[in-house]
Amino acid sequence: MYKTTPIPFLKHAYRNLTVLHYQVTKPTILTMAPSISISITNSNSINIRDFVVNKGHGVKGLAELGLKTLPCQYIHPPQERFDTGTPEAHHNSIPLIDMSRCNDPEVAEAICKAAQKWGFFQIVNHGVPMHVLEDVKDATHRFFGLSADEKKKYSKEQSVTNNVRYGTSFTPACEKALEWKDYLSLLFVSDDEAASQWPPICRNQVMEYMKGSEIIVKKLLEMLMNGLNVKEIDETKESNLMGSKRINLNYYPICPNPDLTVGVGRHSDVSTLTILLQDDIGGLYVRNTETMKWIHVPPVSGSLVVNVGDALQIMSNGKYKSVEHRVSANGIRNRISVPIFVNPKASDIIGPLPEMLQSGEKPLYKHVLYSDYVKHFFRKAHDGKATIEFARA
Ligand SMILES: O=C(O)CCC(=O)C(=O)O
């Protein structure tokens, strides 16, 4: 019934795709032009993975073929899919905090409260100029607009440094179902390395955004430390809180069946703090830890979304919450986001800060080498809040 015939024109024009012509059990149809379509077998998992992961086309390349239905490799189990039909009332979303009065104790209190209750908040008037935010969004679109061959120069196989990595999904080798997202991940090591190794098409804009957010990151961490009665940020603490930075450019292309898959699966970040710039499309959901419901984070023009990561939950001995979040796929528009992960240094040992235990509190977490913690996170598929168990006392 589902006959597959190699199509000479396609073979010629899209040589990489010839691997996708196979016998079909239940078809996914790729429409490449109104009158031309090819069939992909649902059992042909290796070749979809090959096209997207190994050949460097990413999920963007797959989406641009004009898929009518989602390949089975992206179908997530029903309990992981999004029920966007019943979002929580808008007024119940995460706090929106105006940083223009950032020396006002009320602002500091709002931030510490949000970090305890929600683990997430949005900030406006944060001091990062609007043009810097717009430029980094444009730069993200430019990078993902490059050809697969150009982007592949930054893949695990070809990148000249481990600190620059173009990829897709989260950890394809460990995932039963892939995530509908491509990314470029840039670990900041030095200005020199960034200038010579980051992709020229976006590096200046990414650097400006990273540098432009340094003041607000410091301010937020000072406020949060003050809320824990940590009065002095010495060298060790400074390294634990913000010893390294990773910046990701995320691209979520239009998805043929957004309700069957995820953009990013449930996880919490391994950072101290994450500062996220999202565009106007939406799709980020945060777990309300009291009701366990998923709350949408509405895009607010000019805002940055801030969230507590596992490292800060550990250092605060559980006072600040690193909360599960996830991203839906979108059937109508391509979405981008740009998180900056503010992290401890890889060689740092992190654990509850002494100030958290000085009244005899029990440590909830043991001391761990941060690079071990991060390795543990990347060894598995996204699994909600499971990573932090690695540091459980
Ligand atoms: O794209 C987003 O809104 C969130 C991305 C995210 O959770 C991540 O990159 O870890």
The ligand as a Gaussian input file, in Angstrom:
#p B3LYP/6-31G(d) Opt

LIG

0 1
 O       14.235000      27.873000      25.826000
 C       13.879000      28.055000      26.973000
 O       12.969000      28.836000      27.261000
 C       14.513000      27.295000      28.110000
 C       15.725000      26.532000      27.707000
 C       16.239000      25.643000      28.776000
 O       15.560000      25.262000      29.694000
 C       17.639000      25.206000      28.681000
 O       18.318000      25.526000      27.691000
 O       18.089000      24.516000      29.633000

